[in-house]
Amino acid sequence: MTDTATNVPTAHDHDGDAHHPTERQYWMVFAALVVLTALEVAWSFIGLDGIALAAPLLIMMVIKFLLVAGVFMHLYFDMKILNGRLFTWMFVAGMVLAMAVYAVVFSTFEFNI
């Protein structure tokens, strides 16, 4: 929609190629987040220690982060570069890099490297 007198785009203009999540997709992500959160809480009460406790919790955390960043921040739907997932892949790369740096720093302190 444009202002016909000045031919200036208004705030309601949308890019014709932009896709946004549907209500059904929001509910599916909500359900996935609820299930993953319930699994995280249940996993923490199992009684495991060390890596057996932390690794699955970290994996579930990353999955939840990618769901929220990809869908609610519209990273999954915006900018059709690399099959429409450029920003999502950038977030994944950043998360992997951050976890790798954390693992290296943790290892240096844990094993006195």
N, C-alpha and C positions, 0 to 999 in steps of 0.2 A: 504494500500500500504506500502510495506517495501522496504528498500534498499537491493537489492539481495546480494550485496557484503558483507555487514555487518550484515544483518538480523535485522536492527534497525528500529522500526516504524518511519514513517515520520509524518510531521505535518498534512497531509491530512487523516490520519487514523481516522475512526469513529467507535464508538461502534455500533455493529450491532443492539442492542436493543434500541438505542437512537432514539427518534422521535422528529422531529422538525416541527414547524408550516408550513403549506403550504401557498402559496401566497394568496389563497382565505381566509384562516383564518386571515392573517394579515389585509386584506381589511375589513373583518367583524369586527374585533376589532377596526380598524380605524373608521368605520361607527358608531359603538357603542360609541366610545369616542366623536365623533362629536355630536351625538344626546344628550349624557349626558351633554356635555359642553353647548350646546344650551339650554337645560333644566335648567341648573344651572344659566346661564345668565338671562333667562326669569324669573326664580323664584325670583331672586334678585330684579327685577323691579316690582314685583306684589304689593309691598307695605306692606308686612307683617313684624311684629316685633317679637323679642324674639325667643322663642323655635319654633314657627311656621315657622320662616325663617331659623333658624340654623339647625334644625333636618334633614329636607330633603336635605339640602346642604351637611351636614356631611355624610348622607347615600350615596348620589351620589358620593361624594369624595372617600369614601371607595370602592365603586364598581369600580370606575375608577382606583384606586390604585391596586386593586386585578387583574384587567384586564392587566394592564401594567406589574406588577410584575410576574403574572402567564404566560403570553404569551411572552412578549418581553425579559424578563429575563430567559425564558425557564424553570421556576419553575414548570409549569404545565406539561411539557413533560419529564423532567429528573427524574431519580431515581425511579424505579418502586416499591417503598415501600408504603404500604397502598394505593394500587390501583393507584400508580403513582403520588400521590398528596401530599407527605410528606412535601415538602418545601412550597407548597401553604398553607397547613393547618398550618404550623408553622408561616407563615406570617399572616394568619387570626388570630391566637391565639395572636400574638404580637400586632396586631392592636386593637383587643378587649381589651387586657390588658392595652395598652396605653390610649385608650378612657376611660376605667374605672378609671384609675388613674387620668386622666384629670377631669373627672366628680366629683370625690371625692375632689380633690384640689379646683376646682371651687366652689363646694357646701360649703366647709369650709369657703371660703372667702365671698361668697354671703349670707349665712345664719348665719354667725358668730358662727359656731359650735366649 
